[in-house]
Amino acid sequence: MSLRAENDRQIFFTRRALVLGAVKLGVAGVLAGRLYYLQVVRSGEFVTLSDSNRIKLQLILPPRGRILDRFGEQMAYNKVNYRCVFNMEQGQEVKAVISHVSKLLEMSPQQEAALLKEAKALRPGNTLLLKEYLSWEELSRIEVNAPDLPSVHIDLGQVRYYPDYEGTAHILGHVGAVSEEESDGSPLHRQPEFRHGKSGVEKHFERELVGKPGVKRVEMDAHGLLVRELAREESVAGEDVTLSIDMRLQNFTVKRIGEESASVVVMDVRSGEVLTLASMPAFDPNRFSQGIKPDYWKSLLNNEKHPLINKALAGQYPPGSIFKMIVALAGLKAGVSEHNTSYCPGYLAFGSHVFRCWKKEGHGTVDMHNALSWSCDVYFYQLAHRLGVDAIAEMARKFGMGELTGIEIPGEKSGIAPTEAWKRKRYNQPWLGGETLNVGIGQGYVLVTPLQMALMAARLANGGYAVKPSILKAGAETPTEWPKLGVPKSHLELVQEGMRGVMAPGGTAHRSQIPDEQFHMAGKTGTAQVVKINHNRPKGAWVPWNERHHAWFVAYAPNTTPHYACAVLVEHGDAGSKAAAPIARDVLWETQKLDPCNRFRKETEE
Amino acid sequence: MSASTRISRPFGYRLMHLHWPLIMLIGMLSGLGFLILYSAAGGNMDPWTSRQMLRFALGFVLMLIVALVPLQTLMRYAYVLYGAAVLMLIVVELFGHMGMGAQRWVKVGFVNLQPSELMKLCLVLALARYFHGLSPQEVNRPLLLVVPMLLIAVPVVLILKQPNLGTATITAGVAVAVLFAAGLTYWVYIIGIVGGAAAVPVLYHFLHDYQKRRVDTFLDPESDPLGAGYNILQSKIAIGSGGLFGKGFMEGSQSQLNFLPEKETDFIFTMFAEEFGFAGGMTVILLYVALIGASILFAVTSRNQFGRLIAIGVATMFFLHMFINMAMVMGLIPVVGVPLPFLSYGGTILIAAMIAVGLLLNVHANRFLVMGRGGL
């Protein structure tokens, strides 16, 4: 090739090379422009996105407030929950870890299989809860083997704990995870570890107990692993709630009830404070907050003594003879003299029916005082017939029947104080005269709860004040003077006299009087029929448990200057004098012995 | 000046007269690479920086060797080298290790070799030699174009089969640039562009599923932010949040907390731009522009067509790497796995880039050499 041709070729090449270079420079300019657009023009937007990538807000659960008894004894508090957690990392062999841990913690093959199933969906950075509520022994087994379990660690959570679970379950209730229907959509409710009150005081005082969640800003990497904490706003613990319950008395009562299916309520007749509210048998709320096991749940459901029902305020029973005070007061109000007498031959013929007295041979001639002390049915059949059901219902309402007492425990039932109008509305049937007779002895349509009976006893004992029961320790808001019931003091004194007669020789419960004279109580037995009285049944014959009568006893003490009222119900206890009165005696005795004033007096005497 | 007189210069003289500013430029780019790889490892020399430095040293030696070999020798062995590279590609096709779902590596001693990276350079050499012997008029004779078309088609098809769309694109692009510089008429390009546009739907049909997904994601990145679009979205967030001066060395939250995938290889520029900001990103772009500018300068100042074509080919290769990589991480084009030479971690690409620089240095050193059409 000639030099000239070679020169031409170079010029030609240079032209084309410069075209290429210009294109490249232009493209480089586009890249620089794009970089400028991303890093300068839209930078703010991307800074926000970058921060939301790495910075996550985490809620700090507030410690739940404690529940204390009147003396500051802990009834419910928070314990550390040791949780065994597996943290998935890149290239980790999950199966081996799970089988190792399940061997250490002695898990069942089903539990292990369930964990393995969950582990399948596990991605690096995820965590898997292997086991909660580790015992000290399990905890130490994990710690000892820590070198072989690199991705397993112990996480500290909180668990609600009830030290006296046996006796307090029905007062305190239990806590549990927030279900979808319960959730208010707040961040706190969306925390899987958050527990809120599901029943009892835990539910009623949720707002006080819950506290305020804190927040921490943490930096996380792309796998969700914590890098560092950036900022922290501490949570505020929930308030402590102080109850009116005296744990020593509550525990005493529960022990005294023993294996019976029973309820006992003790309240202060002046302040309305409930010192003891027992419903037995009960359940273990600790097992509820730890996730209830199916077989435990089934055993609770199948128990014929209904451990899940709070009998003290949701159990509705006919009051039987303890209702006679109300009938007597209604009679006095209607102008019946306490000196009026009835003759009791052991039965009362009414229309085509025969209404029997509990005493087959009859009480003979009885006045109001003896009718109460001996619990003569015939006297009250006649009195009720004379009064009519509406007058009785009016008096029953004054003493708190037929409506909620308003105690701060959810699930209360109102019972029934029947009237003619009530029956027409409820059954669309007219009231029958014979039904009034039944109401006269606290049977028929009348239904009450043990709490209502304790309230009745308190209002009878305090001189006719409309005290209201409360589970909270009396504070500044508690009225010192309740409104009057509008029942003359003289009427109340007559009924109180009758209740003292019950404890006197010849009375239905004279054997159950408290031996210590300064603590003497006044009371009334009651036996509520579950099935009709059958005098044909041989005396002492065996009756199936669930066909036996409910035993009632209401009382107050000391009998001269009443301070405490008590109601005892023993389901299928057969007779109030046999099953309920001795419990009331022991509980009221203990109540007065524990009374700080009495203890002080005793100590100075000694 | 005859060829033999230049070759007979002493070794020291030739070493001294290499274009050292260019070597310094390469050193700066590589230095930035070591720095950012150190940050990518969370402030550790291992696993990336130390090995990258070792490869740089090896590449540096190879660069000098390639720079000091007589240009005529390169011309003589151009076809042989081309043949060897094609052979290696075939070996990879037959026995290659599976890596990242594609057959790209073959183990040679201690290095996992990616022959496709070397193929680009060998193709440039072969085309340069072929067109060195043709005048601009001859270039447009269809019959004489058969051989270069075959030279291009064989490796491109082999690389596409691996499959490695990025490298195949660069290989083809480099070849197109060399043909253009050699004098191929504009008409061919116009026909090529029109034909190519018409072929897009057909080509799309032949793409692998993962490649189709990438194109789809590119066209609508918000459609699947946690799936295939995740990488690009995170990359844009990383670059954008870097701002004017960056988050600081080892302070890039997107990279350090692993929101950014493959930060040490394909997304190295993203990481650099996050930690050093617009200032840092522009520095890299300008260093590249300088490298490409120098290559074009070497091309137009060379007195022999062989050297000119090599320089323009190498310039185009660096340009395409820069463009595809940066445009991809900034969300301008679909995700195509192409590394950024000197910055991305990877043995073959760094060594291939150093060899390419060696070629540039050689072209520059022999810029006054005049070679006949026969060349030898």
Interface residues (C-beta under 8 A of the other chain):
Chain A: M1 A5 E6 D8 R9 Q10 F12 F13 T14 R16 A17 L18 V19 L20 G21 K24 L25 V27 A28 V30 L31 A32 R34 L35 Y36 L38 Q39 V40 R42 S43 E45 F46 V47 L49 S50 D51 N53 R54 E219 M220 D221 A222 H223 V227
Chain B: S135 P136 A177 F180 A181 A182 G183 Q234 K236 I237 A238 I239 G240 S241 G242 G243 L244 S253 Q254 Q256 L257 N258 F259 A273 G277 F278 G281 M282 I285 Y288 V289 I292 G293 I296 A299 V300 R303 Q305 R308 I312 A315 T316 F319 M322 F323 M326 A327 M330 L332 V370 G372 R373
